[in-house]
Amino acid sequence: MKKIVIVLVLIISSVSFQSCFEDFDDTIGNATTLEIQDFIYKAMNIWYLYKPDVPDLANDRFENQAELNDFLESYTSPEDLFNALVAPQDRFSFVVEDYRELEASLAGIFLSNGMEYGLIFYPGSQTNVFGYIRYVIPNSDAAQKGLERGMIFNTVNGAQITNQNFQLLRELTNYEIGLATFDGTEVTPTGETVNLIKSELVENPIHTATTLTIEGQKIGYLMYNSFTADFDSQLNNAFGTFLSEGISELVLDLRYNSGGSIRSAIDLSSMITGQFTGQVFSTEVWNPELQQIFEQNEPEDLINRFSSNLRTGEAINSLNLNRVYILTSTSTASASELVINGLDPYIEVIQVGTTTTGKFQASTTFYDGPAPNFRRDEANPGHFYAIQPLIFTSANANGVTGFVDGLPPTVEFFEDYSNLGILGNPTEPLLDEALDDIFGRSIQRSFQTEFKEAGNSKSHLPTYMRMYVEEIDKN
């Protein structure tokens, strides 16, 4: 965890007025809008990465608490205030009204029927959309009803899915989809329907971990769909199996992985390698005020290093590979990109698929507790608001960062929605493309089409495309 000296942080913020609010009892829901907005402003004033680009966050913007209150009261809601304090280039900071939902999402818990899908516009259409099933979460409603990867659907509750109504798939807890087929050009309804019911699910991000034996060579394949800290030990066990089976190559499938825990990303990279323990994996750049203080007092805290142990103390199972294949798509973001970028100075990273999102900033959750900590265990019991602002950018050991347009693939290959294949099967097109490169196969591919995406089943979650620090230790 990041270790920051409190007294140094307090020095940098001139907005340290004494609160004019009265003490509150322990009854939930009695916090005022002004109180919530005061917390939001002061947390952003200290920690926000793009503070220099927001004039209202300047330390000399307000002379006293009364002036600050007048400013805060000019916004009708905490959301309006937060959005006004976010810099134009920031696509990822957010505020939540109920941090309990955010915390559940960070732990991999969310309301779902188990059908993880992508949404694609019909060829030539600007409105009509069809869905394709990316994968199905085991033991879910979708799994029990026989849905599988590659299935196509084009209606919800009897209506054609469009760019106006596809939110129903996210908002409704019970809905009916109409199945269809897609041949690369035409979407054809089959007449079959499936009713799906959502419930609270815990998704294990290790969707598939298997060892393939091809031409006498053992190749590990891992589909990993989220950097969820609670599953780090299971991830390490999967690498223990790869190690015992003697794999010589690894295909890491991050095509649907939009990010998560930075520590989990570092540990995964340490599992892939192992020969670089203690060396610089990534460095952090905070807003100029914090950066100056950290460089002068805690410079080591700006460096993340390859590790030999999980956060639990468990020894990491390392493969000591000098090359890794990583499957990517436009849904590959944040902590997934950190792995690709962090490994690149040390080993050969062959990226197969399409260009990633372009998310190189990290965030953390701040609660309405005393500044500068804003800790969960000191949170105001009168409300559940929290903010998740960007707090630093990550660069690899060579200083590479700022890839706003994403990380381009070594081998470009688009998913074929008419032939998605079975995950972990050597004939699955994207995995097959990586295997072709491993074995030096010279195969002429047919022309591939890139389709316009409308969204996916996780794009509404508060953790989507996030790279976060679980907690900043400021004691």
ZAMARGU-4260 file (C-alpha; in steps of 0.2 Angstrom, whole numbers, plus 5000, padded with zeros to 4 digits):
<rodrens>
0) 5000/5000/5000 | 5005/5018/4997 | 5012/5026/5013 | 5010/5044/5014 | 5015/5056/5029
5) 4999/5065/5035 | 5007/5081/5040 | 5015/5083/5023 | 4998/5081/5014 | 4990/5094/5026
10) 5003/5107/5022 | 4999/5107/5004 | 4980/5112/5005 | 4976/5129/5009 | 4958/5125/5009
15) 4959/5118/5027 | 4944/5129/5035 | 4936/5122/5050 | 4920/5114/5046 | 4904/5125/5051
20) 4893/5109/5052 | 4886/5103/5068 | 4889/5085/5074 | 4877/5072/5068 | 4871/5056/5076
25) 4872/5039/5069 | 4856/5039/5060 | 4859/5035/5041 | 4852/5048/5029 | 4853/5064/5039
30) 4868/5073/5030 | 4865/5089/5021 | 4869/5092/5003 | 4881/5105/5008 | 4890/5093/5020
35) 4892/5080/5006 | 4898/5093/4994 | 4911/5100/5006 | 4919/5083/5007 | 4919/5081/4988
40) 4927/5098/4986 | 4941/5095/4999 | 4945/5078/4993 | 4947/5084/4975 | 4957/5099/4981
45) 4970/5087/4989 | 4970/5072/4978 | 4964/5075/4960 | 4976/5071/4947 | 4971/5085/4936
50) 4969/5098/4949 | 4980/5111/4940 | 4967/5111/4925 | 4952/5115/4936 | 4953/5134/4942
55) 4940/5131/4955 | 4952/5119/4964 | 4966/5131/4966 | 4972/5133/4984 | 4969/5152/4984
60) 4952/5151/4975 | 4942/5154/4992 | 4948/5165/5007 | 4937/5156/5020 | 4924/5143/5023
65) 4909/5155/5020 | 4916/5159/5002 | 4918/5140/4999 | 4900/5137/5005 | 4893/5150/4993
70) 4902/5141/4979 | 4896/5124/4984 | 4878/5130/4986 | 4878/5136/4968 | 4877/5117/4963
75) 4860/5108/4966 | 4867/5091/4969 | 4884/5082/4974 | 4884/5075/4956 | 4883/5092/4948
80) 4897/5099/4959 | 4908/5084/4956 | 4906/5085/4937 | 4910/5103/4937 | 4927/5099/4946
85) 4932/5086/4933 | 4944/5091/4920 | 4939/5090/4901 | 4952/5077/4897 | 4946/5065/4912
90) 4935/5051/4905 | 4935/5040/4920 | 4932/5049/4937 | 4915/5047/4945 | 4904/5049/4960
95) 4892/5037/4968 | 4877/5039/4979 | 4879/5023/4987 | 4897/5016/4990 | 4890/4999/4995
100) 4886/4995/4977 | 4904/5001/4972 | 4912/4990/4985 | 4902/4975/4980 | 4907/4978/4962
105) 4926/4979/4967 | 4924/4962/4975 | 4916/4955/4959 | 4898/4955/4966 | 4885/4962/4955
110) 4867/4959/4949 | 4867/4948/4934 | 4859/4934/4925 | 4876/4927/4920 | 4875/4932/4902
115) 4890/4942/4898 | 4887/4950/4881 | 4893/4963/4868 | 4881/4974/4858 | 4885/4977/4839
120) 4876/4988/4826 | 4869/4979/4812 | 4879/4981/4796 | 4874/4997/4788 | 4862/5002/4802
125) 4864/5017/4814 | 4850/5011/4825 | 4847/4992/4826 | 4858/4982/4837 | 4861/4964/4840
130) 4869/4955/4855 | 4882/4941/4855 | 4886/4931/4871 | 4904/4933/4875 | 4903/4920/4889
135) 4892/4913/4902 | 4895/4914/4921 | 4894/4896/4928 | 4880/4892/4940 | 4870/4907/4934
140) 4852/4908/4927 | 4859/4910/4909 | 4870/4894/4912 | 4855/4884/4919 | 4845/4889/4903
145) 4858/4883/4891 | 4865/4899/4884 | 4882/4898/4877 | 4896/4909/4870 | 4893/4913/4852
150) 4874/4914/4853 | 4866/4929/4845 | 4850/4938/4851 | 4842/4953/4843 | 4826/4957/4853
155) 4822/4961/4871 | 4804/4958/4877 | 4799/4956/4859 | 4806/4973/4853 | 4820/4975/4841
160) 4836/4980/4851 | 4841/4998/4846 | 4853/5011/4852 | 4839/5018/4862 | 4832/5003/4871
165) 4847/4992/4874 | 4848/4999/4892 | 4834/4988/4896 | 4846/4974/4896 | 4855/4982/4911
170) 4840/4990/4920 | 4828/4976/4920 | 4830/4961/4932 | 4819/4950/4922 | 4817/4951/4903
175) 4816/4940/4888 | 4828/4939/4873 | 4824/4933/4856 | 4838/4922/4848 | 4844/4924/4831
180) 4859/4919/4819 | 4872/4930/4811 | 4881/4925/4795 | 4893/4940/4794 | 4880/4951/4785
185) 4862/4947/4790 | 4854/4944/4807 | 4840/4931/4806 | 4828/4928/4820 | 4826/4910/4825
190) 4809/4912/4834 | 4816/4905/4850 | 4815/4915/4866 | 4824/4914/4883 | 4818/4922/4899
195) 4832/4928/4910 | 4832/4933/4929 | 4845/4942/4938 | 4852/4939/4955 | 4867/4943/4965
200) 4882/4934/4958 | 4900/4933/4962 | 4910/4931/4947 | 4927/4922/4947 | 4938/4931/4935
205) 4948/4916/4931 | 4935/4910/4918 | 4946/4897/4909 | 4964/4890/4914 | 4970/4876/4904
210) 4986/4868/4897 | 4986/4863/4878 | 4998/4851/4871 | 5001/4855/4853 | 5015/4847/4843
215) 5023/4841/4859 | 5023/4858/4866 | 5014/4863/4882 | 5005/4880/4881 | 4995/4888/4895
220) 4979/4897/4891 | 4971/4909/4904 | 4955/4919/4901 | 4956/4932/4915 | 4941/4944/4915
225) 4944/4956/4930 | 4958/4960/4942 | 4948/4956/4957 | 4959/4955/4973 | 4948/4942/4982
230) 4953/4930/4969 | 4972/4933/4969 | 4976/4916/4978 | 4965/4906/4965 | 4975/4915/4951
235) 4991/4910/4959 | 4985/4892/4960 | 4982/4892/4942 | 5000/4898/4939 | 5005/4884/4951
240) 4996/4872/4939 | 5004/4879/4924 | 5021/4878/4933 | 5019/4859/4937 | 5013/4855/4920
245) 5029/4863/4912 | 5021/4875/4900 | 5034/4884/4889 | 5022/4897/4882 | 5007/4907/4889
250) 4992/4915/4880 | 4984/4927/4892 | 4966/4932/4886 | 4962/4949/4892 | 4950/4953/4878
255) 4935/4957/4890 | 4945/4962/4905 | 4942/4981/4908 | 4953/4982/4923 | 4953/4982/4942
260) 4966/4981/4956 | 4984/4988/4952 | 4991/4976/4965 | 4983/4961/4956 | 4990/4967/4940
265) 5008/4968/4947 | 5006/4951/4955 | 5000/4943/4938 | 5015/4951/4930 | 5026/4943/4943
270) 5018/4926/4940 | 5021/4927/4921 | 5040/4932/4925 | 5048/4930/4942 | 5066/4934/4936
275) 5063/4953/4939 | 5058/4953/4958 | 5062/4969/4965 | 5064/4978/4949 | 5053/4993/4944
280) 5037/4988/4936 | 5029/5005/4935 | 5030/5022/4942 | 5017/5035/4948 | 5015/5053/4944
285) 5003/5062/4955 | 4997/5080/4954 | 5012/5093/4955 | 5009/5097/4973 | 5008/5079/4979
290) 5022/5074/4967 | 5034/5087/4974 | 5031/5081/4992 | 5032/5062/4988 | 5049/5065/4978
295) 5056/5075/4993 | 5050/5063/5007 | 5044/5046/5001 | 5051/5044/4983 | 5051/5025/4985
300) 5032/5026/4987 | 5031/5032/4969 | 5038/5015/4963 | 5029/4999/4961 | 5040/4984/4959
305) 5039/4966/4954 | 5034/4955/4969 | 5038/4938/4975 | 5023/4937/4987 | 5004/4941/4986
310) 4997/4954/4998 | 4992/4939/5009 | 5011/4934/5010 | 5008/4919/5000 | 5023/4915/4988
315) 5020/4919/4970 | 5021/4904/4958 | 5032/4912/4944 | 5034/4905/4926 | 5050/4914/4922
320) 5044/4917/4904 | 5053/4928/4892 | 5038/4930/4881 | 5019/4931/4883 | 5005/4932/4871
325) 4991/4943/4876 | 4974/4944/4868 | 4965/4961/4867 | 4951/4970/4861 | 4943/4988/4863
330) 4936/4982/4880 | 4954/4978/4886 | 4958/4993/4898 | 4966/5000/4913 | 4975/4987/4924
335) 4975/4975/4908 | 4985/4989/4899 | 4996/4991/4914 | 5001/4973/4913 | 5005/4975/4894
340) 5014/4991/4897 | 5023/4985/4913 | 5030/4969/4905 | 5035/4977/4889 | 5053/4983/4895
345) 5057/4966/4901 | 5050/4952/4890 | 5043/4951/4873 | 5024/4955/4873 | 5015/4949/4858
350) 4998/4957/4858 | 4985/4948/4847 | 4968/4956/4843 | 4963/4974/4842 | 4969/4991/4850
355) 4965/4993/4868 | 4955/5007/4877 | 4969/5019/4882 | 4967/5020/4901 | 4984/5023/4910
360) 4977/5033/4926 | 4973/5025/4943 | 4960/5030/4955 | 4954/5026/4973 | 4939/5028/4984
365) 4937/5043/4995 | 4924/5043/5009 | 4917/5058/5019 | 4929/5056/5033 | 4942/5068/5040
370) 4954/5076/5028 | 4966/5071/5021 | 4962/5052/5024 | 4944/5052/5019 | 4944/5034/5025
375) 4930/5021/5025 | 4931/5017/5043 | 4929/5036/5048 | 4915/5039/5035 | 4901/5050/5040
380) 4886/5039/5044 | 4874/5051/5038 | 4875/5046/5019 | 4883/5034/5007 | 4891/5046/4994
385) 4909/5042/4989 | 4920/5048/4975 | 4932/5038/4964 | 4944/5052/4956 | 4959/5049/4945
390) 4974/5052/4957 | 4990/5047/4947 | 4996/5041/4930 | 5006/5025/4928 | 5022/5024/4917
395) 5032/5008/4914 | 5051/5006/4918 | 5055/5015/4902 | 5044/5030/4906 | 5030/5025/4893
400) 5013/5032/4897 | 5000/5043/4890 | 4993/5031/4877 | 4976/5039/4875 | 4973/5030/4859
405) 4976/5013/4867 | 4990/5000/4864 | 4990/4994/4846 | 4991/4975/4843 | 5007/4966/4836
410) 4995/4955/4826 | 4978/4963/4822 | 4963/4952/4822 | 4945/4955/4824 | 4933/4944/4833
415) 4921/4935/4820 | 4903/4937/4828 | 4897/4923/4816 | 4911/4911/4822 | 4916/4915/4840
420) 4922/4898/4844 | 4924/4890/4861 | 4936/4898/4874 | 4951/4888/4877 | 4949/4877/4862
425) 4964/4878/4850 | 4952/4882/4835 | 4944/4897/4844 | 4949/4911/4831 | 4959/4923/4842
430) 4968/4909/4851 | 4971/4900/4835 | 4979/4916/4828 | 4991/4917/4843 | 4995/4898/4841
435) 4999/4902/4822 | 5012/4914/4828 | 5019/4903/4841 | 5022/4889/4828 | 5026/4900/4814
440) 5012/4895/4803 | 5010/4905/4787 | 4991/4905/4785 | 4982/4917/4773 | 4967/4924/4782
445) 4951/4930/4774 | 4947/4949/4775 | 4940/4953/4792 | 4927/4966/4796 | 4927/4978/4810
450) 4909/4981/4817 | 4903/4996/4827 | 4900/4992/4845 | 4886/4999/4855 | 4891/4993/4873
455) 4892/4977/4883 | 4885/4970/4899 | 4898/4977/4911 | 4899/4995/4904 | 4887/5002/4916
460) 4896/4995/4932 | 4905/5008/4942 | 4921/4998/4941 | 4921/4997/4922 | 4938/5002/4914
465) 4945/5007/4931 | 4962/5004/4938 | 4962/5007/4956 | 4972/5006/4973 | 4961/4997/4986
470) 4967/5009/5000 | 4980/5023/5002 | 4989/5021/5018 | 4991/5038/5025 | 4996/5034/5043
</rodrens>
